[in-house]
């Protein structure tokens, strides 16, 4: 199994829109060959920073 970790920086004030868009993209990600699980975590120390685990 491979775990990919991606740090994402979202422009300040765009976090809510990003999260809504990511929910839509999640349905595409989950249909990829070999897909097991993914999660998006919002950083509590830095505004607009996310960790994506695939």
C-alpha positions as CSV (number, residue, x, y, z in Angstrom):
1,X,0.0,0.0,0.0
2,X,1.2,3.5,-0.8
3,X,0.1,6.5,1.3
4,X,0.5,9.9,-0.4
5,X,0.5,13.0,1.8
6,X,0.0,16.4,0.2
7,X,0.2,19.8,2.0
8,X,-2.2,22.3,0.4
9,X,-2.3,26.0,0.9
10,X,-5.7,27.7,0.1
11,X,-5.9,31.4,-0.4
12,X,-7.3,33.1,2.7
13,X,-11.0,33.6,2.6
14,X,-11.4,30.7,0.1
15,X,-11.4,27.9,2.6
16,X,-15.2,27.3,2.6
17,X,-15.4,27.2,-1.2
18,X,-12.4,24.9,-1.4
19,X,-13.9,22.4,1.1
20,X,-17.2,22.4,-0.9
21,X,-15.4,21.8,-4.2
22,X,-13.2,19.1,-2.6
23,X,-16.4,17.2,-1.5
24,X,-17.4,17.1,-5.2
25,X,-13.9,16.0,-6.3
26,X,-14.0,13.3,-3.6
27,X,-16.5,11.3,-5.7
28,X,-14.0,11.3,-8.6
29,X,-11.1,10.3,-6.4
30,X,-13.0,7.4,-4.9
31,X,-13.6,5.9,-8.4
32,X,-9.9,5.7,-9.3
33,X,-8.3,2.3,-9.8
34,X,-6.7,1.1,-6.6
35,X,-8.5,3.6,-4.4
36,X,-8.8,2.7,-0.7
37,X,-9.4,5.8,1.3
38,X,-8.7,9.5,1.5
39,X,-9.1,12.3,4.0
40,X,-8.7,16.0,4.1
41,X,-7.6,17.6,7.4
42,X,-7.6,21.4,8.1
43,X,-4.7,22.7,10.0
44,X,-5.7,24.5,13.2
45,X,-2.4,26.4,13.6
46,X,-2.3,28.1,10.1
47,X,-5.3,29.4,8.3
48,X,-5.8,28.0,4.8
49,X,-3.5,25.0,5.3
50,X,-4.7,21.5,4.6
51,X,-3.3,18.0,4.7
52,X,-4.6,15.5,2.1
53,X,-4.0,11.8,2.7
54,X,-4.6,9.5,-0.2
